[in-house]
Amino acid sequence: MKILVAEDDLTSRRILTAVLKKWGYDPVATKDGLAAWNVLQQPDAPKFLLLDWNMPEMEGPEICRRLRLENSSNPPYIILLTGRDEKGDVVLGLDAGANDYIVKPYDPEELRARIRVGQRMLELQESLVEARDALAYQATHDPLTGVLNRRAVLGKLAEELERAKREKKRLSIGMCDIDFFKKINDTHGHQMGDKVLIDYVRCMEGQLQGSDCLGRYGGEEFLVISGPSANQDLCLYERLRKRVAALEVFGPSGPVSVTVSIGVAFATEESTVDSLLGAADEALYRAKANGRNRVVYDSDLSGHEIGGSLKPAVRACLESAGTRY
């Protein structure tokens, strides 16, 4: 474990560094508070700090206060080392954000014991952060495919729609539905159906870029969001359809072919999440009714789309694919 040592006295710094190495730690020594603060701004900064109270540039308690203001979910463990032994000084140091306080001259074995306590606290803290992150992931992701679940992808859509309006950039969504998915389950079993979903999602993800986002809307329906920070690719959805059509999923009963129908809608200044989803759903319904394995665009391209009229660009894209909206 790396330990940051901030001590302005050269002899004390060398002795403390040597002792820490002897105990199996990896000390990072600094001669003043500013140097210590600069080390703490690095991505791989030590999580355990031994700070002298009185230092040039920046004192130990000031470093404590700055670190606590960052409101990190995984803060460092801090022990203040000082010759001040008044009760008021102890309270002041702890109030500044230190976890522990050792008065100089200190007994090396006491310091070692307190470092062990701090190490256990950091390990516990890290395990709690990992558990929290795991729960957050489970709450926002589909357990089978790993993409955003319905609630999370709709939240993402609300954010991207607001951003598209604010930045005057295009936003489109594609409601994607695997054709005859029930037949796949009925013919090849639900385990094969699950494999189809997983391989289908990996295939789709391979075509997305930038801020494009994919989420499971429900069952075999998935929602693609092509966000305003992406380089809007109007042929994205046709490319997705083609790549899925070329996909073969292999199982015990042999390969299974997959196709997808996609309904696409573009955001306007008046769009809401519900109206955008409704337009994409209606386009998807027409894609299914017209034979499946196709992309159908919202027919209400009025020239008021965010970022300018899409009619010429959509027509060019569809003509190259041999389809119409």
N, C-alpha and C positions, 0 to 999 in steps of 0.2 A: 504494500500500500504506500502511495506517495503521501508525504507529509510536508506541507509548506512551513518553513522556519523563517520567521521575520524577527531578526535580532540585530540591533545596530552595533553592539559590542563584538568585536572580531573574535576575542578569546572565547566568550560565551557561545558565539555562533559555531565556532569550530568544535568545541567540546560537545555541544548538543547534537551537531550533525554526526560526529563520530559515534556517539552513544546510540543514536537512532539506527545507524548502519549496523552496529553490533547487534541490535535487537531484530534485525531483518527487515527494517523499513527502508524506503527510498526517499531520503530528504531532498527538498528543493530549497536551498538557502538564499535569502535575500537580506540586504543590509539596511533597508529602510522601508517605511510604509508604502511609499509610492511604487517601489519596485515590487513589493508584495502584491499590491493592487493590480499592477500590470500582468503579473503571472496569473492572477485569478480571472483575468479577461480571456485567457486562452481556452480553447475547446476542451483540452485535456487537463484542466486545472486540478490540483489536488483537492480532495474533499475533506481532508483533515488539516487544520491549521493550528500552529503554535505561534502566537503573536505576543511579542513584547509590548508592554503598555506604552512606554515613552520611546518614540522613534522620530527621526527627522522626517520631514515631508508630510507624513500622515501617521497619527498615533493608532495603536491597536483598537481602542474603542470606536474610533471613527470608521475603521475598516468594518468592524462588526455592524455598525449602524447602516452603512452603505449596502452591505450584503443582505441585511434583513429587509431593507426597502425594496429589494428586487422581488420579493414574494415568491421565491422559487419553491416548487413542490418537492425538491430534493436538495435542501441547503447543506452547506458544509458544517462540520462539527468544529467548534472553536474553543481552544483553551488559551486564556490570557495568562502570560507569565509576567510578574511584576514584583518589585520590592515593596509596593504599597500593601500594608496589612491592616489598615483601618476598616472597620465594618462598613462605613459609608462608601469606601472605595470598592469593596466587594460588590455591594449593591449596585453601584454605578456601572461597574464592568458587566454584570449580569443583565442589567437593564438595557445596556447598549446592544446586547444580542449574543454575548458569549455564553457557551454552554457550561463552561467550568472555569475555575480560577485557581492558580497555584502561585503561592508567594515564594519569592526568591529569598535566600538560597533554598532550593527544593531538594528533597531526597530523590535520587534517581529511581528507586524502586517504587516510590509513590507515583512519580510521573509515569512510569511504565504501566502501573496498574490503572491509572486514569486514562491513558491512551487506549488500553484494552477495553475499558468501559465505552469510550467514544467509538471505537471500532465496532463493538457490538451494536451500538445505537445506529451507526451508519448502515450496517448490514440489515438491521430490522427496517430502517427507513426505506432502503432500496427494495426490499421484498414487498413492502406495502405499496410503493410506487408501481412496481411490476404488476401487482394484483389489481390495482386501480386501473392501469392501462389495459390490462386484459379484459376487465369488466366493461370498460368503455368501448373496446373493440367489439366485444360480443353484443353490446347494446346497439351498435350501428352497422353491423355487417351480417350478411346472410351466411349462416353456418355451413351451407353446402358449397357455395361457389366462391365465397370470400369477398364479393362485391358489396357495395352499400345496400342495406335493406330498404324497404319501402319508406319508412319514416325518414331515414337519413338522406335518401336520394331526393325526396320531396323538399327537405330542408335545404339541400344543396341547390335545387332548382329555384327556390325562393331567393336565395342569396345571389345566384347568377342572374336572375331576371332583374333584380334591383340594380345590380352592378351594370348590366347591359343598358338599362335606361339612363343611369347616371353618366356612363361613359359614351353613350350614343354609339354602341357597337352591336353587331348582330348576335343573336342567340337563336339557336334552333334545338328542337328536341325530336327524337325518333322513338316512337313506341314500337318495340320489336317483339313479335310473337312467333315462336317456333311452330311451323306448320305440322298439323296432325300429330301433336305430341302425345295425346291420349292413345293414339294407335301404337306409338312406340312402346309406351308402358304396357298396354294390353298384349302386344305381340312378343316383346322381348323381356318384359319384367321391369319392376321399378328400379332395381339396381342398375340396369342398363339405361333406364331413363335418367337416373342421377348422373351417370357417366356422360350421357349426351349433354346434359346441362353444363357440366364442368368443362368439357372440351369446347362446347359452343361459346362459353364465356371467355375462355382463354383465346379462342379464335377472334372474338370481337375485340378483346383488349389489345391484341396485337396490331389493330388498325387505328387505335385511338392515339391522340397526341396532345401535347399542351395541356390545356385545362379541360379537355374532353373528359367526360365522366360516365360511368356505367353503373346502374343499380338495378336490383331485382324489384320490379314493381309488384309482382305477385304471380305465383305458379310459374308458367313458362313465358311470362311477359317481362321484358326488360326495358328500361328507359335509358336512352343515350342523351346526354346533354353536351352539346357542342358550345362551349362557353365563349364569352366575349374576349378573353385573352388569347384564345386559340386563333390560328390562322384559318379563318372560316373556309372549310373545304366543302363546297356545295355538292360534290360528288361522293362525299364520305359515305352516305347511306347506301348508295348503289354499290360502292366498293365493299361495304360490309355484307350486303346481300350476296354478292358474287363469291366472296371468300367463304361464307357459310355454305353456299351451294356446292363448293368444292370440297367441303369437309366430309370425311368418312370417320365414323366412330367405330372402333373395333371391339367386339365382345365375344362371348362364348358361341353365340349363334351366327357369327360372321359380322361383316361391316354393315353399319346403318347409315344411310344418307340423311342429311338434314337440310332443310330449307327454312327461310325466314321471310315473313311479311313485315314491312315497315311502313308506318304512317308518320309523316314528318310535318311539323308545324313550325313556323317562324314567329318570333315575338314581335309585337308592335308596341307603341307607346301606351296603348290601352290594355295590353294583355295583363291578365292575372294568372296565377298558377293554375287555377281551375279552368279558365278559358283556353289556356295553352294546351293543357292535357286533353280537354274536350276536343279541340281541333285535331290533335294528333290521333286520338282514339277514333274519331270519325274517318280520318284518312286511312287508318289501319283497317277499319271495317270495310272500306271500299277496296283495299288491297286484297282482303280475304274474298270478298264477293266477286272480284274480277279474276280469280284463278290462283291466288297465293303466289309465293316466291317472287314478290315484286315490291317496289317502292312506290308509294303514292304520296304526293305532296298535298298539303292543305290547299284546297281550290280557292280560298279567299285571299290570294296574294293581291293585295289592293294597292300596292305602291307605298304603303305607310309603314313598312317593316323598319325596325331600327337599323340604321346604317344605310338606308336607301332601298329603292325598289329591287326586288329579287327576280322579277319575271324573266328578263332576258337571260340572266345567269342560270336560272333553274331550267329554262327551256333548252339552253345549250347543253347543260348536263344531261338532261333526259333524252335529248335527241341523240347524243353520243351513246346512250345506253339503249336506245330503241324503245323508250317508254314515254308515256304522257302523264300529265297531272290533270 
